[in-house]
Amino acid sequence: MNDPHPSQPLRGIRVLDLSAVLSGPMCTALLADQGAEVLKVEPPGGDLSRRIGPAKGDMSAMFIAANRGKRSIVLDLKRADHLQVLRDLARRADVLVENFRPGAMARLGLDHGTLSDCNPRLVYASITGFGQSGPYADGRVYDAVIQAVSGFSASHPSQVSGEPMLLATTVCDKLTALTAAQAICAALLARERSGRGGKLELAMLDAALAFQWPDAMYNHVFVSDPPPASPEFGVQQRPYRTRNGHVAVMTPQPDEFAALCRGLGRPDLASDARFAQIDARRRNMAELLTLLDGLIADQDTDALVARLRAEGVPIGRVNGRAEVLDDAQVRHNQAVQQLEHGALGTVRLARAAARFIGAEAPPLRPAPQLGEHGREILAELGLAPARIEALLGPA
């Protein structure tokens, strides 16, 4: 296949994506955004995410977003001839990404040791929920389970009841994807230095804990003679209701808090002993929130944001999901773009967040129909038409 993005940092890198749903697919989509050629291997029924969320046929919104820019081939790994095709593809790959349960790849003869014998330069990335071993390793895992075990849920209690909550987004899947993409790039750099690939293992639990540690777990950092615990970070943070919406404000710096008080017509609060220092504000947060609620409740949202931003206050309008699309900064950044997606018509996706200055930004590319590229992929392996038909059957 011709290099689709010759100026992109991962140009020429071939990624074999055996993963499903979100953590692995989102990781490899990020690699595709940066110029890698990603070949998605799906079972006969397709990736489960093809059926999550609004869909047209076998193309759901989630699948399109997490599998943009890839090619798809269907392989039934219960068939010996399909397993051989996968081994042949692995010989040509730079990276393999899988998120099977522990031991599944070894049972298929697709473990790192076996594949690295025929491709010593292969970077083999294995994503699991809890890890390759341990008391929970064999259990089925989804995002909500990792939110619970990692403390994510406890770190986001209900503002009303104080009960732990589950975030209404697959946050642990997605932060695992980001971690995996970074680790794969590091492994590719190490390969350039050593000439050999290697295996990296990543547990969603570990990624979630690392993500939590700087703030949500900061009371558990000190082991020897720990200092007094601080109030849990951000537990009392919440949007403020305005006359016609909500805003979010965060003012840890003294000048920022003074600007907030000034912008709300209460400059005296900045020198009030209850609120003058950040530690004092944390101790008296309930009282401060009550005061701010009263000062903000009658304000027009957009006028308040404009006035406080001009004062130097970190503030944002709370956008509804649909309102995000028309936000002035989102539009300026061209962060959300439209793509003509064949029979699906026009779809809307967030572009790759990182911009490589001096490199041509790759255009958004469609996600594949199930098995859409099977024949061309097998042809690239040098298989004869008759053999391709035997493997994939009638078109």
N, C-alpha and C positions, 0 to 999 in steps of 0.2 A: 504494500500500500504506500502511495506517495505520502511524504511527510506533510500533514495538513497545516502545520504552523512552523515554518522554517526558522522563525526568529524567536520562538518560545523556548524557555529554559529546559523543558523536558522533551524537546524534539528528539525523535529517534528512539525514545524509550517505549518498549512494548510491555504492556501490563495485561496479565491474564487474571480476570476477575471472576472468582468462583463464589463470591459472597452474595448474600441475599438481604433483603429488607432495607436496612439503613446504614448501620455503622460502616460496613465494608463498601457498599455501593457509593455512599456519599464521599468516602475517602478517595475512591478511584475516580469519581467525577471531578474532584479537585485536581487530581493528577491530569485528567483529560483537559481541564481548563488551562493547564500550564503546558499543553502541547503533547502529552503522552498519547500514544495509540492504545486505547483500552478495548479489549475483547472480552465481552461479558458472556460467560457460560451459564446457561439456564437449564433446569430440568424440563422434561416434557410439559409439565403444567405451568412453567414460567415462575418467575420470582413472585413471592407472596405479595410484594408491594404493588404489583400490577392491579391488585384488587382492593387497595386501601385508599379511600377518599373518592372524590368525584372522578368519573372515568368515561371515556369513549372507547368502547370495545375493550381490548386488553391493555389500554394505555391510561393509567390513572395519573392524577396530578402529582402524587408522591413519586411515582415511578419516573415520570418525565423529569422532575427536578433532580432526582438522585442518580439518573442514568443518562444525562445529557452527553452527547458527543461520543457515545460508545457504539460498538458493533455487537451484534448478538448472534450466538450460535446455540442451538439446542443439542445437548448431549445427555443421554441416559447412562448414568455411571453404573447402572446394574448390568450394562452390556459390555462385554470384553472388547469389542471392536471400537466402541465409543471411548472406553478408557484409554485405548491405544492412541486414539486421536488426541485426547487430552495430554498424554505424555509427549506426543509429537509437538503440540503447541507449547508445552512447558520448555522443551529444548530450545525454542526460538525466543522465549520470553526473557525480559530483564527482571520483571517483578511478578510474583504470584500473590494474590490476596485471597484469603479464605476465612470464613467465620462459621465453620462447622463445629459441632460439639467435639470435645476432646476425644481423640482416638479415631475419629471417623476417617480422616485422611489416611492414617496409617493402615486401616482395614482395607482401604481401596488401593493400597500400594502407591499412594501419592504423597507420602510423608516427605519431609525435607531431605532426609538422608538419601532416599531413593532417587528423588528428582535431581538433587545436586550431583549425584554420580554422573548423570548425563548432561548436566548443565551447571558447572561449578560457579558460574557468574550469576546464578539466579538469586535474587533477593526474595525471600519467602516470608510473607507477613501473615501471622496467624492471630486472629481476633477471637476471643472467647468472652463469655459473660463474667465468670469468676476466676478463671485461670485454668491451666492445664491439669492441675491436681488440687487436692484439698477436699474438705468436707462438703462443699457445695458444687464442686466442679462438674458433676454429671447432671445437675439439674437443668431444666429448661429455663431460659432467661429472656426477659424483655425489659425494656427501659424502666418501667415502673418498679420492677424488682430491684434494679440497681439504685434507683432513687431512694428506695426504702433502706437498703442495707448500708449504703454509703453515707447516710446522714443527710442527704439532699432533702429528703422529705421533712425531717425534723428542723432543718435550717430555714424552711419556708412555711411557718405555721400560719394558720388562719388568723387574720386580724380580729376576728369576732370571738372565736372559741379558744384560740391558742392550740388547737389540735394540729398535728402534722398534716401537711397537704402534699399532693402530687402535682407537680407543674404540668400544665396542659400542653406540653410539648415534649418531644423525645430528646430531652436535653442531654442525657447520658450517651445515647447513641451518637448524637452529633458531636459532642466534645471528644468522644472516642475517635470519630472519623478524622477530626482535626489533628489529634495526637498521632494517629496512624499515618496520615499523609506526611507530617513533619518527620516522623521516624523513618519512613521509607526513603525520603529524600536524603536523610543523614546516612542511611545504609548504602544508598547509591554513591554518595561521596566517598564513604569508606571503601567501596568496591573500586573506585577510581584509583585509590591509593594502594590497595593491596592486590588488585586483580581478581579477587574472589568475592562472591556474594556471601550470603549468610542468612540466618533465620532470626526474625524478631517476633516476640510474643507480646501481646497486649491484651490485658483484661479490662473490660469495661469498668469493673469495680476499682481497679487501680487508677484508671484515668479519672474517674469521678472523685476519688479521694485526693489526687494531686490537684484537681481543679478546685476542690473545697478548701484546701489547707491554708492559703494565705489569709483568708478572712473568716469564713464560717467556722473554721477549726482553730482560730488563733488562741483560744483559751487552753489548747491542748499541746502547744508547742514546747513550753518550758517543762523540763523534767526535774532538774536539780533546783531546789529552793524556788519554786515557781512564785512569781509575783501575784498580787491579788488579781482575780479574774476581772475582765472588763465586761460591760454589758455585751450581749451577743450582737455581733456586727449586723446592722441593717434590719434587725427584727422589727423595729418600730417604724421603719421607712414605709411610706405608702403615698399614693397620690393624694393631692388636695383637691377637694371639690370646689369648682368655681360656679358662677351663675349659670353657665352654659357648657360645662365640660369638666375636665380635670387637668392638672399640671403636676409635674414631678420636679422637685427641687432638692439639691444636695449642696450643702455649704460647709464643708469641713474647715476651710481656711477662715481666719478671723476677718479678713477684708471681705470675703464672700458673704459671711453672715451679717456683717455691718451693712453691706449693700442691700441685702434682703430686707433688713429692718428699715433702712432708709427708703427703699422703693415701696414699702407697704405703709409708709407714713408713721412709723414707730421707731425712729432712730435711737430712742432711749433704751430699747431692749438690748442693743449691742453692748451696753455698759452695765446692764443689770447683772448683779452677782450670780444670779441663778443661771445665766446663759452666756456670760462673757467668754468662758473658755469651753473648749469642746468637751472636756470631761464633765464640766458642770452641766452642759446641755444634755449629755447622755443621762446624768443622774436625774435631771428634771424634765426629761423628754415628754412625759405625759402632759405636764403643765404647758410646755412650749407648744406642743401640737394643738392643744385647745386654743391657745392664743392665735396661732397661725390659721387654724380653721376659721376662726371668726373674722380675721382680716382678709382672707382670700375668698370666702364664700360668696360675696356680692360682686366680685370682679368679673369682667368679661375676659374670657380665656385668652384670645389673641392679643388684646390690648395689654393684659398683664404680662404675657410672655415678652412682648416687645419692650415694655417699660423696664422690666427686671433684667432682661438681657442687656439693655443699654446701660444699666447700672453695674453690670459685671457679675450678675448672678447666674450660676449654672442652672438653667431651667429649660424644660421641654414641655410642649403640649402633649397630652396623652392622646395619641391617634388611635382611632378604631382601625381594625384590619384594613378596611377599604380605604380609609383616609390616608394610610401610609403611602398609597400609590400616588397621591396628589401632593404629598408633602414637598415644600419648596426645596429642601436640601436633598431629598431623595431624587427629585427630578433633576436638580443641578448635577448631582453625581452620576446621573444615568445608571443608577444602581439597579433599577428594574427595567428590563428590556423585553421587547416583543419578538417573537420568532414565528415564521411561517412553518407549520409542522405537518405538511402534506395533507392527508385526508382529515386530520384533526382540526384544520384551520389555524387560526392564530392562537398562540399560547404566550403566557407571560412568565418570565423567570428572572430571578436575581442573577446578575452577572457575577463572574468571579471577583471577589473582593480585592485581591491584590492586583496592583497595576505595576508592571515592569517597565520602568521608564526607558525609552529607547527601543523597546520591542513592540512590534505590532500587536495590538490587542486581538486575541482570537475571537471570531464571531461565535455567537451561541450556535450550537449544533443540535439537531434533534436527538431524542432518545430512540432506541431501535424498537421496531415491532419484534415480537417473539420469533427468534430464529431468522430474522430478516437477512442476515449476511452469511448464513451457513454455507451456501454453495461457494461463494467467493472465497471464504476463509479456507475451505477444504481445497479449493483450486490452488490457493497460494502455497499449500503444503505439497503441491505437485501431484495430487491424486487424479487419476483418470476419471472422466465423466461417469463411466459405469460404476466405478468404486464409490463415487460421491452419491449416486442414486441408491446404491446398496445401503449406504450409511443413513441417508436422510429420507429415502423413499420418495414417492411422487411429490411434485411441487404443489 
